[in-house]
Amino acid sequence: MRDDTLTQTPRFRGPTEPFRWQGVDLMAYKEEGSAPFKAVSRQVLFSEPFLAGELRYFEVAPGGHTTLERHEHAHGVMILRGEAMCLVGATVRRVAPHDLVLIPPMTWHQFRTWGEEPMGFLCMVNAERDRPQLPDSDDLYGLRSTPAVAAFLDGQDPT
């Protein structure tokens, strides 16, 4: 099989404006009402069967946050712009451009912007993924047993 028959995606796509690319749709983060989040968009940069994964770009507006969730698949994240507080398991850390974040399977995680600039990140995931799980009251109780996580969940500076 010739390598040019593997994909319909153009081999090269330039930027159309900062953090937007030719032929890449700007989409809603998730279905409205499917999970609690605020001011997040996504773009699927690569989704090719032969890659066995997807590379996506998410952008969270100032004051926004991703969904607090966990699932069986892992994420590899690289922060490209802005800053955020990031929850992974029982750890909360401030992240900024060029930081790398590994989110293991079945680990609670969430990003909350920090400051007046949007926070954007690349996210690498499996092409075939399970659906996210949202925390129930017992899960939240367990997460809140760590003071820094409780502060994070309340929108306060946990440091």
N, C-alpha and C positions, 0 to 999 in steps of 0.2 A: 504494500500500500504506500502510495506517495505521501509524504508528510503534508502536502498542501491540501489533501483530501480529508485530513483529520478534523478540521474545524471550519466553521463559517465566520469565525471572529477574525477581523483584520489583524495582521501581524503587528502593526504599529498603529497606535492611536495617541494623538497628542492632546494636551490640555486645551479646553475651550475657555476656561477661566480658572482661577485658583481652586484646586480641589474638585474640579469637574473635568470629564474627559469625553472625547468624541465617541459617539455611539453608545454611551453609557447612560441609562435612564436614572434619573433622580427619583427615588421611591420613598414611600412611607416606611418607617422602621418596622412596624407590624400592623396587622389589622386593627383598626380603631376598636377599642373596648376589649381586645384579646388579653391584655395584660397592662398593668400600670407602668407608664413611662411618660416622659414629657420632652417635647421639642427635639426629636431625633429623626434623622433621615438616613437612608442607606443607598449605596450604589454597588452593584455586583460587577467587579472589574474583570474577573475571570471565573468562568464556570464551564469547564470543558470536561467531558467524561474521561479523557485520557489523563487528566491531571489528578483525578480522584479527590479533588477538593475544590473549594471556592476561595477566592480572595475578594474581600468586600471592604468598602470604605464607609464608615459611619461618621456622622457629624452630629454633635450634641450642642444645641444653642446655649448661651449663658442662662443659668438657672435651670437647665434641663438635666435629665437623667435617663439612663437605660433601665430596663426592667430588672428587678431583683429576682434572680432565677438560678436554676441548676438543670443539668441534663447529662446524659451519658457520653456525649461527645466533648472533646477538649477544644480549646481555642488557643491560638497564638496571636497576640495583639502587639502592634507597634504604634505608639502615640506619634502622630505627625504634627499636630498643632494644638495650641492651647494647653490648659492644665485641668486636671480633675482629681478628685479623691476617688480611689478605687478600692473596692472591697473584694477580696478573694479569700473565701473561708472565714477565718477569724482574724484576718489581718486587714488593716486599713492603711493605705499608703497614698501619698500625693504622687501623681505621675505627670510627666511633662514630655515635650518632644524628644524622640529617640529612645525613650524608655520602652523596654520589652516586658510584657506581662504574659505569663503562662497560666491558663485557667484549666486545671485538671478536671477530669470527668466527675460529675456529681458534687461539684463544689459551688456553693452560693457565691454569686458575683454580681457586681453592679458598678457603674461609673456615674459620678455626679460632677458636673462642671464646677470649676473653681475659677473665679475671676470674671472679667467682662468680655472675654474672647470665646468664640466657639472652640470646642475640643473635638479634634478629628483623629480617627485611628483606623489603621488597617487591621483586618481580622481574617485569619486563615482558619478554615474549618473543613471538616469532611464534606464531601459532596452529598452523601446521604446521612441525614441527621435525625435524631429523635426530637420530639416536641419538648419545649421547656416545661419544667415544673415550677410552680409558684409556691412560696412558703405558706404553710398553714399556721395557725396560732401556736402550735407546739414548736414549729421550726423557728418562728419569730422569737418565742420565749428563749429558746436555746441560743440564738444569735445575740440576743440582748444581754446574755449573761457575761459577755465581754464588754467592758465599759466603752472602749473605743468604737466598737461596732454599734452599740446603742446610740452613741453620739452621732455617728455617721448616719444611721437610719433616721434620726431626728433632724437631720440637716444641719448639724452643728459641726464645728471644727473638732475632730477627735484628738488632735495633738495637744 
